[in-house]
Amino acid sequence: MNTIYKDLPYKSVELLPGILKKKVESNRKYLLSLNTENLLRNHYFEAGLWSTNNKPDNDIHWGWESPTCQLRGHFLGHWLSAAARLYAATGDAEVKGKADRIISELGKCQKENGGEWVGSIPEKYLEWISAGKDVWAPQYNLHKTFMGLLDMYRIAGNKQALDIAISWSKWFHRWSGQYTREEFDDILDYETGGMLEIWADLYEITRSSEHYELMQRYYRRRLFDPMLNGVDVLTNMHANTTIPEILGAARAWEVTGEKLWRDIVECYWRMAVTERGTYCTGGQTCGEVWTPPNAMSARLGDKNQEHCTVYNMMRLAEFLFRWTGDPIYADYWERNLYNGIMAQGHWEGFFPNGYKHEFPTKGLISYFLPLRPGSRKGWGSAAEDFWCCHGTLVQANATHNRGIYFDNSGGIAVCQYIPSRVNWNRDGTNVVINQAVNTQAGSCAAINRLNREVKHRPASLMVDFYITCEKPVEFDLKLRIPWWIKGASIFINGEKQAVNLQPSTLCSLLRTWKEDKITVEFEKKITVCPLPDDPEVVAFMEGPVVLAGLCDEDMIMYGDRNHPETLLIPDNEREWSNWITSYRTRGQDRNIRFIPLYDIGYEKYSVYFRLLDSSDKIR
C-alpha cells in the first residue's frame, strides 16, 4: 500500500524548548515515578506470582488498577507504548531499561500461565461475554497489553515482546474459531476494543494465515455494513468503543490493500466529523457518546470531550492525511492538539513571589473537558485513579515530535508549527531544518530594537526555518497554510514570495537549497465560533486556540459578533521577556478575563457565551 506522505523515523525529529517539550519532560517523570512492581502487579496476580497475603506497598496502584477492578492491568500497555516512543525519539536508556525488564517479567507470567495467556485478567472473562454475562470491557483491556508488546517490538526493537504477542495470539485464534459468524457477531457487539488493529499489526509482521483470519473474524459487520450504506450508527453511540475499531480498519487497509477497509475509514470520518460537526475545541462527545449531527447546544455539560477520543481521533486524522495529503486533516490535528491534548494533560501553574494559591499548582489528567458555563476541570491523581485517559495521556505526551513533518516523493511537508529540528535525507544529501517560533519579544534585560518596534503583542504567528544542506540539493518544501489565517506572507532569505497562501492548503516551495532562511507570518485575529444549532451561542478563538472566560456563571454578552476584537481587548500582555495571551471584555455588565483554555488549571471557566446585539440590551 502506497501512501502520499510518510512518517519520518522517531529519532529524525527533535523537539526544541517550548510548552510541548515541557510536557514531554513532565510525562517522562511520571512514567519513571511509577513503581515497576506496581505496574506489573495485576499480571503477577493473574499468573500466581503475587499473593494477596503479601502486604502491599503504600504506593500500590488503585482506581481502575485495583486488583478488585475488572479493568485491572490496562494501564501497563499504555505505559509500554509511551516508553517505546520516548526511547525511539530520545534514546532514553533509563526508560528503555525499565521497559525491557517489564517485558521480561511478562514473559515469566506467560510461562506460568501455560505459554500463551499473558493478560492481567482471567480467560474466563471472555467466556462470560460469549455467555451474555456482564463484564467490563475485557477485550479493551487485553488490547492494551498487546499494543504495548507490539510497540515495544516495532518501535523499541524488543524481540521478546513480539514472541510473547505471537504466542498469545494463538489463544485468541483458537477461542474465536469455536463460534459461528452470528455467535461471534454477538461478542463483537458487546465490545471489541482495538483488537482488529492488533491482528493487522501482527499480520504485517508475520504474514500468517492465522492473523489474517483473526482480522476477518473481527470485521464488525453490524457496525460497518449499515455505516457503509449511509445509516447513522453513531448518534448516542459510545465514541471510544468505535474509534479503535476504525483505527483497526485503517491498519487493515494499509497491510492488505483491500479497499473495503479504507471505505470504512473514510465513511466513518464523514459520519463522525464532516457531517456531525465539532465543538470549537475540535473535539466531540458528551457523556462519552457522539452527539446528534450538528446538534450540540443541548450537550454542553460536565463530561464533554473525553481525552481518549481526542487522542484516537487525532490518530485517525493522521492516517487520512498520509493517505490523501489533504491539509484539512492536519488542521483538525492542530485544533485538537491545542484544545484537547494540551488542555487536558500535564498542566502546570506558575505563582511567583510567595503567592499562595488555593488550589494545587499541577494537574495530571482531566478525563473530560467540561464545556458548560462555570465549569471546572477534574484532575486525576498519579496513582489512585488510572482512568482510561491516564493511558492515552502518557501516549499522547510521550514525544510530541510526530505529526510535524512528513516525507513525500518530492520533498518534505511541514504540517505543524512547533519548535523542532529535523534531520532528513534527500537523494543521499543530509538536510537539517531548524524550526523556531519567533515570539517577536525582545529581551527585557537589554536595550534592543525589537522592544522599540514591537510595543504590543503581535497579532500573528511568525516562524523561522533555517535550512542547512551538506551540498546544494533541490527539493519541494511544503508549508501548511492553516485554516484560521487572516493573512499570510512567506519570505526566503528576506525576499517576499509570490505564492498561493489560501487557508487549508499546502504551499509548495520548490528550489535548490543550501543555506537558507524561510520566514512565515500568519495573521491571526479574535474570531467567534458559534454552535451550529444555536448561532447566538459562541466561543472566542485566537487563531487555533480556544479562549476561556474566567467566570462561574452563565453570562450573556453584548456586542458585534462580526467584530469580536471590540469585545475582547488585550490584558496583562507582557511578562518579563514574554508575551502573554490574555484578554478582558469591554462594555459588558460585568467584565471578565479570557485566557487560553490550555492555560486553565483549577479555575472555574466558561467557553460558550450567548452573544446578543447591543441593541437587545437596550430593549
C-alpha positions in Angstrom: 0.0 0.0 0.0 1.5 3.3 -1.1 0.8 6.5 0.9 1.3 10.0 -0.3 3.1 11.1 2.8 5.2 9.1 5.1 6.2 9.5 8.8 9.8 10.2 9.5 11.7 8.0 11.9 11.2 9.0 15.6 14.9 9.8 16.0 14.8 12.2 13.0 12.8 14.9 14.7 13.9 16.6 17.9 11.7 18.8 20.0 13.2 22.2 20.9 12.3 24.1 24.1 8.7 25.1 24.4 5.4 24.1 26.0 5.3 20.7 24.3 8.8 19.8 25.2 8.0 20.7 28.8 5.0 18.3 28.7 7.2 15.5 27.4 9.6 16.1 30.3 6.7 16.0 32.8 5.4 12.9 31.2 8.8 11.2 31.4 9.0 12.0 35.1 5.5 10.5 35.6 6.4 7.3 33.7 9.5 6.8 35.8 7.8 7.6 39.1 5.5 4.6 38.8 6.9 1.6 40.6 7.7 -1.4 38.3 6.3 -3.9 40.7 3.0 -2.0 40.9 2.8 -1.7 37.1 3.1 -5.5 36.9 1.1 -6.4 40.0 -2.1 -7.5 38.2 -0.2 -9.5 35.7 1.7 -11.2 38.6 -1.6 -11.8 40.3 -3.1 -13.5 37.3 0.0 -15.7 36.9 0.1 -16.7 40.5 3.3 -14.7 41.1 1.8 -12.3 43.7 -0.4 -13.2 46.7 -2.9 -11.0 48.4 -1.4 -12.3 51.6 1.6 -10.1 50.8 1.3 -6.7 52.5 1.0 -4.2 49.6 3.3 -1.2 49.5 1.7 2.1 50.5 2.0 3.3 46.9 0.1 0.5 45.3 -1.9 1.5 42.3 -5.6 1.9 42.9 -8.7 3.1 41.0 -9.1 1.2 37.7 -5.8 -0.6 38.5 -7.1 -2.0 41.8 -6.9 -5.9 42.0 -10.7 -5.8 42.6 -11.4 -3.9 39.3 -12.4 -5.9 36.2 -10.3 -3.4 34.1 -7.2 -4.0 36.2 -3.9 -4.1 34.3 -5.0 -1.9 31.3 -2.5 0.9 32.1 0.6 -1.2 31.7 0.2 -1.5 27.9 -0.2 2.3 27.6 3.0 2.7 29.7 5.0 0.3 27.4 3.7 2.1 24.3 4.7 5.5 25.7 8.1 4.2 26.8 8.8 2.7 23.4 8.1 6.1 21.7 10.2 8.0 24.2 13.1 5.7 23.7 12.8 5.8 19.9 12.8 9.6 19.9 15.5 10.3 22.5 17.5 7.1 23.1 16.5 7.3 26.8 18.3 4.3 28.3 16.6 4.6 31.7 13.2 4.3 30.2 14.3 1.5 27.9 15.8 -0.5 30.7 12.6 -0.3 32.8 10.5 -1.3 29.8 12.8 -4.2 28.9 12.5 -5.5 32.4 8.7 -5.3 32.3 8.7 -7.3 29.0 10.9 -9.9 30.6 8.6 -10.2 33.6 5.6 -10.5 31.2 7.5 -13.4 29.7 7.6 -15.1 33.1 3.9 -14.5 33.6 3.2 -16.1 30.2 5.2 -19.2 31.1 3.4 -19.5 34.4 0.1 -19.3 32.6 1.0 -22.2 30.3 2.8 -20.5 27.4 0.0 -18.4 25.8 -2.1 -16.3 28.1 -0.4 -13.1 29.4 -3.4 -11.0 30.3 -4.0 -9.2 33.6 -7.5 -10.7 33.8 -8.6 -14.3 33.6 -9.5 -16.0 30.3 -13.0 -16.7 31.6 -13.9 -13.0 31.3 -14.1 -13.7 27.5 -16.2 -16.8 28.1 -18.5 -14.6 30.2 -19.2 -12.2 27.4 -19.9 -15.1 25.0 -22.4 -16.4 27.5 -24.0 -12.9 27.8 -22.7 -12.3 31.3 -21.8 -8.8 32.2 -18.1 -7.9 32.5 -16.3 -4.6 32.0 -14.6 -4.4 28.6 -12.2 -7.3 28.7 -11.1 -7.0 25.1 -10.4 -3.3 25.5 -8.2 -4.3 28.5 -6.3 -7.1 26.7 -5.8 -4.9 23.6 -3.7 -2.5 25.7 -1.2 -5.2 26.8 -1.0 -6.4 23.1 -0.5 -2.8 22.0 2.4 -2.3 24.5 4.0 -5.5 23.4 3.9 -4.7 19.7 5.0 -1.1 20.2 8.0 -2.4 22.2 8.9 -4.6 19.3 8.2 -2.3 16.3 9.4 1.0 17.9 11.9 -0.1 20.5 13.2 -3.3 18.9 12.4 -5.8 21.8 12.2 -9.2 20.1 10.8 -11.0 23.2 7.8 -8.7 23.1 6.9 -10.0 19.6 7.4 -13.6 20.7 5.0 -13.0 23.6 2.4 -11.4 21.4 2.5 -14.2 18.8 2.2 -16.9 21.4 -0.7 -15.1 23.0 -2.5 -14.6 19.6 -2.7 -18.5 19.3 -5.2 -18.5 22.2 -7.4 -15.9 20.5 -7.3 -17.8 17.2 -8.5 -21.0 18.9 -11.1 -19.2 21.1 -12.6 -17.1 18.3 -12.7 -20.1 16.0 -15.2 -22.1 18.1 -18.1 -19.7 17.3 -20.4 -19.3 14.3 -20.4 -16.0 12.5 -23.6 -15.0 14.2 -22.3 -16.0 17.6 -19.1 -14.1 17.2 -21.0 -11.0 15.9 -22.8 -11.1 19.3 -19.4 -11.0 21.0 -18.2 -8.1 18.8 -21.4 -6.2 19.5 -20.7 -6.5 23.2 -17.2 -4.9 22.8 -14.1 -5.5 20.8 -11.6 -2.9 22.0 -8.8 -2.3 19.5 -8.2 -6.0 18.7 -8.6 -5.6 15.0 -5.6 -3.2 14.9 -3.5 -5.8 16.8 -4.3 -8.5 14.2 -3.5 -6.2 11.4 -0.2 -5.2 13.0 0.7 -8.9 13.6 -0.3 -9.8 10.0 2.0 -7.1 8.7 4.9 -8.6 10.6 4.2 -12.4 10.2 2.0 -12.7 7.1 0.5 -15.6 9.0 -2.9 -17.0 7.8 -4.0 -17.2 11.5 -3.6 -13.4 11.9 -5.3 -12.8 8.6 -8.2 -15.0 9.8 -8.4 -13.0 13.0 -8.7 -9.8 11.1 -11.6 -11.2 9.1 -13.3 -12.6 12.3 -13.0 -9.1 13.9 -14.8 -7.4 11.0 -17.7 -5.9 12.9 -20.3 -6.2 10.2 -23.3 -5.0 12.3 -21.5 -1.7 12.7 -19.5 -1.4 9.4 -22.1 -2.6 6.9 -25.0 -0.2 7.8 -22.5 2.6 8.1 -21.3 1.9 4.6 -24.9 2.1 3.5 -25.3 5.6 4.9 -27.2 4.6 8.2 -26.3 6.9 11.1 -25.0 4.3 13.5 -23.0 6.8 15.7 -25.5 9.1 17.3 -25.6 8.4 21.0 -23.1 5.6 20.4 -20.2 5.3 22.8 -17.5 7.0 20.8 -14.3 5.4 22.1 -15.8 1.9 21.6 -16.0 2.5 17.8 -12.9 4.7 17.1 -10.4 1.9 17.9 -12.3 -0.4 15.6 -11.9 2.2 12.8 -8.2 2.5 13.6 -8.0 -1.2 13.1 -9.7 -0.9 9.8 -7.1 1.8 8.8 -4.3 -0.6 9.6 -6.1 -3.4 7.8 -6.2 -1.4 4.6 -2.5 -0.5 5.0 -1.4 -4.1 5.4 -3.8 -5.8 2.9 -4.7 -3.1 0.3 -8.3 -4.4 0.4 -10.4 -1.3 -0.5 -13.3 -2.2 1.8 -11.2 -1.4 4.8 -10.4 2.1 3.5 -14.0 2.7 2.6 -14.9 2.0 6.2 -12.4 4.6 7.5 -13.5 7.3 5.1 -17.2 6.7 5.7 -16.6 6.9 9.5 -14.8 10.2 9.2 -17.6 11.7 7.1 -20.2 10.5 9.6 -18.2 11.4 12.8 -16.6 14.7 11.7 -17.6 16.1 8.4 -21.4 15.6 8.7 -21.6 15.7 12.5 -19.5 18.8 13.3 -17.4 19.5 16.3 -17.2 21.8 19.3 -14.9 24.9 19.0 -12.2 22.7 20.5 -12.2 20.3 17.6 -13.4 17.5 20.0 -16.8 15.9 20.2 -18.9 13.8 22.6 -20.8 14.4 25.8 -21.1 11.6 28.3 -18.7 9.6 26.1 -21.2 9.3 23.3 -21.4 11.0 19.9 -23.8 14.0 19.7 -26.5 14.1 17.0 -25.2 15.7 13.8 -24.7 19.5 14.3 -27.0 19.5 17.4 -24.7 20.3 20.3 -26.5 23.1 22.2 -28.2 20.5 24.5 -25.0 18.7 25.1 -22.8 21.3 26.9 -22.1 19.5 30.1 -19.5 18.4 32.6 -18.5 15.4 30.5 -17.6 16.8 27.1 -14.6 15.7 25.0 -13.2 12.6 26.6 -9.4 12.7 26.4 -9.3 9.3 24.8 -11.5 10.3 21.9 -9.3 13.3 21.2 -6.1 11.2 21.1 -7.7 8.5 19.0 -9.4 10.8 16.5 -6.0 12.6 16.1 -4.5 9.3 15.2 -7.3 8.7 12.6 -6.7 12.2 11.2 -3.0 11.3 10.7 -3.9 8.1 8.8 -6.1 10.1 6.4 -3.5 12.8 5.9 -0.9 10.3 5.0 -3.2 8.7 2.5 -4.6 11.8 0.9 -2.3 14.7 1.6 -5.3 16.8 2.4 -4.3 19.5 4.9 -7.8 19.6 6.4 -6.7 16.6 8.5 -3.6 18.5 9.7 -5.9 21.4 10.6 -8.1 19.1 12.6 -5.0 17.6 14.3 -3.7 21.1 15.2 -7.1 22.3 16.7 -7.3 19.1 18.9 -3.7 19.4 20.0 -4.1 22.9 21.4 -7.6 22.5 22.8 -7.5 18.8 23.8 -4.2 17.2 24.5 -2.6 20.5 25.8 -5.8 21.5 27.6 -6.3 18.2 29.4 -2.9 16.9 30.4 0.2 17.9 32.4 -1.0 21.4 33.4 1.4 23.4 35.5 0.6 26.8 37.1 3.1 29.5 37.9 2.6 31.5 41.0 5.8 33.6 41.9 6.6 35.9 44.8 5.2 33.8 47.6 1.6 33.9 46.2 -0.4 31.2 48.0 -2.9 29.6 45.7 -6.0 27.9 47.0 -5.5 25.0 44.5 -2.6 22.7 43.6 -0.1 24.0 41.1 -0.2 21.0 38.9 -2.8 18.9 37.1 -2.1 15.4 35.7 -5.1 14.4 33.5 -8.6 15.7 33.0 -10.7 12.8 31.9 -13.3 15.2 30.4 -13.2 18.8 29.2 -16.4 20.4 30.5 -18.0 23.0 28.2 -21.0 24.1 30.2 -20.9 27.6 31.9 -19.0 27.8 35.1 -17.1 24.5 34.6 -14.0 23.2 36.3 -11.6 20.6 35.1 -11.4 17.4 37.2 -7.8 16.4 37.6 -6.9 12.8 38.2 -4.3 11.6 40.7 -0.9 10.0 40.0 -1.7 6.5 41.4 -5.3 6.4 42.8 -7.4 6.7 39.6 -5.9 5.2 36.5 -8.8 6.0 34.2 -8.5 5.1 30.5 -7.4 8.7 29.9 -4.3 8.1 32.1 -3.3 5.7 29.4 -3.8 8.0 26.5 -2.2 10.8 28.5 1.2 9.0 28.6 1.0 8.0 25.0 -0.1 11.4 23.7 2.7 13.2 25.6 5.4 10.6 25.1 7.2 12.5 22.3 5.2 15.3 20.6 7.6 15.0 17.7 5.1 13.2 15.5 2.7 14.9 13.0 5.1 17.9 12.4 7.0 16.7 9.3 6.1 14.2 6.6 8.2 12.9 3.7 6.8 12.5 0.2 8.4 11.7 -3.1 9.3 15.3 -4.0 10.3 16.6 -0.6 9.2 17.3 2.9 6.0 18.8 4.3 5.7 20.9 7.4 2.3 20.4 8.9 2.6 21.8 12.4 4.4 24.9 13.7 6.2 23.6 16.8 9.8 24.4 17.8 11.8 21.4 16.5 14.8 20.2 14.4 14.5 17.6 11.7 17.3 15.6 10.1 16.2 14.4 6.6 18.0 12.7 3.7 17.3 13.9 0.2 18.9 11.7 -2.5 21.9 11.0 -0.3 22.3 14.5 0.9 21.8 15.3 4.6 19.4 18.2 5.2 18.8 19.8 8.6 15.8 22.1 9.2 15.5 24.1 12.4 12.0 25.4 13.1 11.8 28.3 15.6 8.7 30.3 16.6 9.7 33.9 16.6 7.8 35.5 19.5 8.9 39.0 18.4 9.6 39.7 22.1 12.9 41.4 22.8 14.8 40.7 26.0 13.8 42.8 29.0 17.4 42.7 30.2 18.9 44.5 27.2 18.3 47.7 25.2 17.3 46.4 21.8 15.5 47.4 18.6 12.7 44.8 18.9 11.4 46.3 22.1 11.1 49.7 20.5 9.5 48.4 17.3 7.1 45.8 18.7 5.4 47.6 21.5 2.4 45.3 22.0 1.8 41.5 21.5 1.8 40.8 17.7 -1.4 39.6 16.1 0.5 37.0 14.2 2.3 33.7 14.4 5.9 34.1 13.0 8.0 31.1 12.4 11.6 31.0 11.1 13.1 28.0 9.3 16.8 27.6 8.9 17.8 25.1 6.2 21.3 23.6 6.1 22.3 21.1 3.4 25.6 19.3 3.0 25.6 20.4 -0.6 23.1 22.2 -2.8 20.0 20.0 -3.3 16.7 20.5 -4.9 13.5 19.5 -3.1 10.0 20.7 -2.5 9.4 22.3 0.9 5.6 22.3 1.5 4.2 24.5 4.3 0.7 24.0 5.6 -1.3 27.3 5.4 -3.7 27.0 8.4 -7.4 27.3 8.3 -7.5 30.2 10.7 -5.3 32.7 9.0 -6.5 36.2 8.2 -3.5 37.0 6.0 -0.1 35.4 5.3 3.4 36.1 4.0 6.4 34.0 3.2 10.0 35.2 2.8 13.0 33.3 1.6 16.3 35.0 2.6 14.4 38.2 3.2 12.6 38.2 -0.2 8.9 38.0 -0.2 7.5 35.2 -2.3 4.6 35.4 -4.7 2.9 32.2 -3.8 -0.7 31.0 -3.2 -1.5 31.3 0.5 -5.1 30.2 0.8 -6.2 28.7 4.1 -6.2 24.9 4.4 -3.7 24.4 1.6 -0.1 23.2 1.2 2.2 25.9 -0.2 4.9 24.5 -2.4 8.4 26.0 -2.4 10.4 24.0 -5.0 14.0 25.2 -5.4 17.6 24.3 -4.8 18.5 24.8 -1.2 21.9 25.1 0.6 22.0 27.7 3.5 18.6 29.4 3.6 16.2 31.1 5.9 12.4 31.0 5.4 10.1 33.2 7.5 6.4 32.6 7.5 4.0 35.0 9.2 0.3 34.1 9.7 -2.0 36.9 10.8 -4.4 35.8 13.5 -7.4 37.7 15.0 -10.1 37.1 17.6 -12.9 35.2 15.9 -16.2 33.7 17.1 -17.1 30.0 16.7 -20.9 29.6 17.0 -22.8 26.4 17.9 -24.3 25.1 14.7 -27.8 24.7 16.1 -27.8 27.9 18.2 -25.6 30.5 16.5 -26.3 33.1 19.2 -24.0 30.9 21.5 -20.4 31.4 20.6 -16.9 30.7 21.7 -14.0 33.0 21.2 -10.8 31.9 19.5 -7.4 33.4 18.7 -6.1 31.5 15.7 -6.5 27.8 16.6 -6.6 28.4 20.3 -9.9 28.5 22.2 -10.1 31.2 24.8 -11.9 30.6 28.1 -13.6 33.2 30.2 -12.8 33.2 33.9 -16.3 33.1 35.4 -18.6 30.8 37.4 -21.9 31.6 35.8 -23.9 31.5 32.5 -23.1 35.0 31.2 -24.8 36.9 28.4 -22.5 39.2 26.4 -23.5 42.1 24.1 -21.7 43.4 21.0 -21.0 43.0 17.3 -20.2 39.3 16.5 -18.6 40.5 13.2 -16.0 42.5 15.2 -15.2 40.4 18.3 -12.0 42.4 18.7 -14.2 45.2 20.0 -15.4 42.8 22.8 -12.1 41.4 23.9 -9.1 43.6 24.3 -5.5 42.8 25.4 -4.9 42.4 29.1 -1.7 41.7 31.0 0.0 41.1 27.7 3.7 41.1 28.9 5.7 39.2 31.5 9.4 39.8 31.6 10.7 38.8 28.1 7.5 37.0 27.1 4.2 38.0 25.5 1.1 36.6 27.3 -2.1 35.6 25.7 -4.7 37.3 27.9 -7.8 39.4 27.2 -10.5 41.2 29.1 -14.0 42.0 28.0 -15.1 45.6 27.4 -18.6 47.2 27.7 -20.3 44.3 29.5 -22.4 44.3 32.6 -19.5 42.6 34.4 -16.2 42.4 32.7 -14.1 39.2 32.9 -10.7 37.9 31.7 -10.1 35.4 28.9 -7.0 33.1 28.7 -6.2 30.1 26.5 -8.2 27.0 27.5 -5.0 25.1 27.8 -3.8 27.5 30.5 -6.8 26.8 32.7 -6.0 24.8 35.8 -8.4 24.7 38.7 -10.3 28.0 38.0 -14.0 28.0 37.0 -14.4 28.9 33.4 -16.9 29.2 30.6 -16.2 28.5 26.9 -19.5 29.3 25.3 -21.4 32.6 25.8 -24.7 33.9 24.4 -23.7 36.9 22.4 -26.5 39.4 21.6 -26.5 42.6 19.7 -26.0 45.7 21.8 -29.5 46.9 20.8 -31.0 43.9 22.5 -29.6 45.1 25.8 -31.4 48.4 25.5 -34.7 46.7 24.8 
